[in-house]
């Protein structure tokens, strides 16, 4: 009996929507990593899968049941960190960030983004927030700092070929 993997699903949706690997992987990973994922030779981070599925117009919520307990706990931890930052609970957010594993570039990007949010939302320190964002951007590789700092809306428009 055949089965569908997340990689197969991403490839099928991408091809149905006529989206190239280059376009889908833009700012997330290399085309090669996406190809490896689609061919089930690479195990992607949950956040990376969420981003791919969102870009493809799919809800990542339906995929929680296929996560290992370790990855599920990481997703839960990300949610707790974001909530602590949003509720301006600095000590809790910092403690959770210290406990958050940094296995991949995506993990480190998340850590830097949350540190930027702490600096901006709690301390109102824009320059420190920008420094953290620059560190996160360095993890992207194939995207320029200027594009990333202009915000996710611009990147979304670029991805969807929407003219401003």
N, C-alpha and C positions, 0 to 999 in steps of 0.2 A: 504494500500500500504506500502510495506517495504521500509526502507531507510538504507543507509550505513553511519555509523559513522566513524570518524577517528580511534577510537579504534578497530572497526570491520575490517577496512582496514589494520591496522597494524598487527592484529592477522592473517588475511588471507594471507598477503604477507609473514609474518614470518613463518607460517606453510608450505606454498608452497615451501619456500626455505630451509625448515628443519633446522631452526635456533631456538635454545632453548631460553626461556625467560631469563635464566641466562646469556647466551651469548649476547643477544641483550641489556639487561639492564646494562651490565658490565660498571661500571664507570659513569653511568648516574643516576640510581635510584635502588631501591631494586626490586627483582623479583615480590614481592607482589604489589608494585605500578604499575608495568607494567601489571600485571594481572587485577588489578582494572581498569586501563585505557582501556584494551582490552574489559572488560565487561561493559564499560561505567559507572563506579562508581567513576571515578577519572577524573578531568579536568586537563589536562597537560598544562604546560607552552609551549608557542609557540617554544621557543628555544629547549625544550626537544623533541617536535614533530619533529622539523627540524632534530635533531640529529638521532632520530629513523628512519625517512624516508631516510636520507642519508645513514645510515648503511644498510638499506634494498635496496639501489640502486634506490630509487625513488626521483623525484624532488619535494622538498617542495614548490616550487613556485606556483604550481597549487592549493594550498590550501588557498591562501590569501583570497579568496572570502568567506570562511566559518568562518573567524575570526570576533570576536566582534570588535567594533570600538576601545575599550580600548586596546585589544591585538594587533590590527593592529598598533595603535599609539606607543605601546612599541617596536614593530619590527622596525618601522620607527625611533624611538629614538635610538635604538641600532645601526642602520645604520649611523645615524648622529654622534654618539659618535665615532664609528670606523673611519669614514671619518675625523673627527676632529683630532684624534690621528695620522692617516696616513699623514694628511697635516700639522702636528706639530703645531696645534692651541691649545696650552695648556689651555688657559683661557676658551675657548669655551668647550673643552673636560671636564675640571673639573666642569664647570657649569652644563653641561648636565648630568654628573655622579651624581652630587648632586640632580638633579631633577628626576633621574631615580628611579622608585619604587623598593623596595627590599621586595617582597612578599614571595619569595620562595628561596630555596637553589640555584636553577639554576640562579635566578636573582643576588644573591650575588656572585656566581661564575663568572658571566659575569662582574660584577662591579670590582672584584679583577683582572680578566684577563685584562681588559682595563686599570686599574691602573698600572698593570705590564708593559703594552705596553707603557704607558706614561713615566714611569721611565726608561725603556730601550731605547725607540726610541728618546725621546726628551732630557732626562737628561743623557743618557748613564750610568745610575746607575744600574749595574747588580745586586748588592746585594739587593737593594730596590725592583727591579723587582722580584727577587727570593722570597723575603718575601711576596709579594702580591700573587705570584703563590702558595706558601705554604698555604696561607689562602684559596685560591680557592680549593686547593686539599683537605683540611680538610672537605670541603663540600661534597666530593665524597663518603666518608665512606668506600666502599668496594674495594678501589684501593689504592695501596701503593704509597707513595710520590715518591719513586725511579722510579716506572713505569711511573707516570705522568710527571715527570721532564725529562724523556728520550724523550718525545715528542709525538705528535699525530701520527707520522708515525709508531712508534713502536707499539702503541696501535692499529692502523688500521691493521697492519700486524698480531698482536696477534688475533684480532677479526676475521680476514679472514683466519686464520690458515696458514699464509705464513711463511715459514722458512727463516731465514736470512743466 
